[in-house]
Amino acid sequence: QVQLVESGGGLVQPGGSLRLSCAPSESISRFYVMGWHRQAPGKQRELVAFITSGGLINYADFVKGRFSISTDNAKNQMYLQMNSLKPEDAAVYYCKYRSTYSTIDYWGQGTQVTVSS
């Protein structure tokens, strides 16, 4: 079973930047979909961005132009570069992985992002 470990969250002022990392516990399938989701208190979990092994990338409208998702296959990691952070970006951010050959979603434990002055 793949375990995902997120890191990089923290407290940042509005307008600041953070980079989140997601590290699978083992080598993952060559064919996959990985993504970042977030959940703020009292709200449903929502998709932030996803990336496929084929290079397809998609962002939620509310982060377009500010966030960037990427992977480093050599390091077996996924990243979310978050710039121009707003208070409404504050949430627990989760990474998710699914092999193209499976219907099972693997989730990380989440990392807290707080945007406040």
One Martini backbone bead per residue (centre of mass of N, CA, C, O) as a GRO file, in nm:
protein
  117
    1GLN     BB    1   0.095   0.038   0.024
    2VAL     BB    2   0.065   0.363  -0.035
    3GLN     BB    3   0.248   0.630   0.100
    4LEU     BB    4   0.188   0.974   0.191
    5VAL     BB    5   0.407   1.266   0.228
    6GLU     BB    6   0.370   1.573   0.359
    7SER     BB    7   0.519   1.904   0.302
    8GLY     BB    8   0.553   2.274   0.373
    9GLY     BB    9   0.390   2.387   0.567
   10GLY     BB   10   0.235   2.696   0.708
   11LEU     BB   11   0.315   3.026   0.782
   12VAL     BB   12   0.176   3.304   0.593
   13GLN     BB   13   0.162   3.581   0.427
   14PRO     BB   14   0.010   3.773   0.236
   15GLY     BB   15   0.175   3.709  -0.079
   16GLY     BB   16   0.310   3.460  -0.031
   17SER     BB   17   0.512   3.153  -0.008
   18LEU     BB   18   0.488   2.798  -0.097
   19ARG     BB   19   0.617   2.453  -0.072
   20LEU     BB   20   0.494   2.151  -0.156
   21SER     BB   21   0.527   1.805  -0.060
   22CYS     BB   22   0.528   1.467  -0.212
   23ALA     BB   23   0.597   1.135  -0.072
   24PRO     BB   24   0.634   0.834  -0.160
   25SER     BB   25   0.717   0.518  -0.014
   26GLU     BB   26   0.720   0.431  -0.320
   27SER     BB   27   0.720   0.321  -0.610
   28ILE     BB   28   0.543   0.414  -0.881
   29SER     BB   29   0.368   0.426  -1.132
   30ARG     BB   30   0.411   0.526  -1.460
   31PHE     BB   31   0.091   0.542  -1.435
   32TYR     BB   32  -0.071   0.853  -1.342
   33VAL     BB   33  -0.245   1.033  -1.077
   34MET     BB   34  -0.184   1.355  -0.937
   35GLY     BB   35  -0.273   1.551  -0.638
   36TRP     BB   36  -0.433   1.846  -0.504
   37HIS     BB   37  -0.595   1.911  -0.198
   38ARG     BB   38  -0.851   2.086  -0.002
   39GLN     BB   39  -0.942   2.181   0.351
   40ALA     BB   40  -1.162   2.369   0.511
   41PRO     BB   41  -1.334   2.475   0.756
   42GLY     BB   42  -1.657   2.365   0.678
   43LYS     BB   43  -1.549   2.226   0.417
   44GLN     BB   44  -1.497   2.086   0.132
   45ARG     BB   45  -1.318   1.901  -0.054
   46GLU     BB   46  -1.074   2.023  -0.299
   47LEU     BB   47  -0.953   2.081  -0.599
   48VAL     BB   48  -0.644   2.217  -0.723
   49ALA     BB   49  -0.453   1.987  -0.865
   50PHE     BB   50  -0.324   1.807  -1.157
   51ILE     BB   51  -0.117   1.516  -1.261
   52THR     BB   52   0.025   1.334  -1.518
   53SER     BB   53   0.238   1.116  -1.673
   54GLY     BB   54   0.167   1.267  -1.957
   55GLY     BB   55   0.142   1.597  -1.865
   56LEU     BB   56  -0.119   1.662  -1.747
   57ILE     BB   57  -0.273   1.979  -1.652
   58ASN     BB   58  -0.472   2.105  -1.370
   59TYR     BB   59  -0.673   2.385  -1.255
   60ALA     BB   60  -0.816   2.568  -1.050
   61ASP     BB   61  -0.940   2.876  -1.081
   62PHE     BB   62  -0.837   2.986  -0.787
   63VAL     BB   63  -0.507   2.918  -0.890
   64LYS     BB   64  -0.462   3.047  -1.139
   65GLY     BB   65  -0.135   3.189  -1.168
   66ARG     BB   66  -0.019   3.084  -0.865
   67PHE     BB   67  -0.002   2.781  -0.917
   68SER     BB   68   0.230   2.485  -0.918
   69ILE     BB   69   0.265   2.175  -1.070
   70SER     BB   70   0.492   1.894  -0.992
   71THR     BB   71   0.752   1.661  -1.093
   72ASP     BB   72   1.007   1.419  -0.964
   73ASN     BB   73   1.103   1.119  -1.067
   74ALA     BB   74   1.385   1.087  -0.938
   75LYS     BB   75   1.250   1.166  -0.640
   76ASN     BB   76   0.955   1.088  -0.603
   77GLN     BB   77   0.794   1.376  -0.647
   78MET     BB   78   0.564   1.629  -0.541
   79TYR     BB   79   0.446   1.964  -0.623
   80LEU     BB   80   0.348   2.292  -0.469
   81GLN     BB   81   0.345   2.607  -0.593
   82MET     BB   82   0.278   2.895  -0.385
   83ASN     BB   83   0.148   3.203  -0.479
   84SER     BB   84  -0.013   3.464  -0.375
   85LEU     BB   85  -0.136   3.436  -0.105
   86LYS     BB   86  -0.444   3.379   0.059
   87PRO     BB   87  -0.661   3.346   0.311
   88GLU     BB   88  -0.843   3.138   0.135
   89ASP     BB   89  -0.596   2.917   0.125
   90ALA     BB   90  -0.659   2.815   0.386
   91ALA     BB   91  -0.554   2.477   0.471
   92VAL     BB   92  -0.567   2.144   0.412
   93TYR     BB   93  -0.322   1.961   0.239
   94TYR     BB   94  -0.357   1.709  -0.015
   95CYS     BB   95  -0.239   1.416  -0.141
   96LYS     BB   96  -0.280   1.224  -0.451
   97TYR     BB   97  -0.301   0.875  -0.565
   98ARG     BB   98  -0.325   0.712  -0.896
   99SER     BB   99  -0.342   0.453  -1.082
  100THR     BB  100  -0.434   0.379  -1.399
  101TYR     BB  101  -0.492   0.058  -1.294
  102SER     BB  102  -0.679   0.200  -1.077
  103THR     BB  103  -0.938   0.285  -0.809
  104ILE     BB  104  -0.727   0.371  -0.600
  105ASP     BB  105  -0.693   0.601  -0.340
  106TYR     BB  106  -0.425   0.797  -0.219
  107TRP     BB  107  -0.351   0.951   0.098
  108GLY     BB  108  -0.254   1.188   0.283
  109GLN     BB  109  -0.242   1.364   0.599
  110GLY     BB  110  -0.151   1.645   0.568
  111THR     BB  111  -0.107   2.010   0.536
  112GLN     BB  112  -0.075   2.313   0.687
  113VAL     BB  113  -0.224   2.624   0.577
  114THR     BB  114  -0.140   2.962   0.671
  115VAL     BB  115  -0.303   3.285   0.611
  116SER     BB  116  -0.144   3.555   0.785
  117SER     BB  117  -0.082   3.870   0.963
   0.00000   0.00000   0.00000
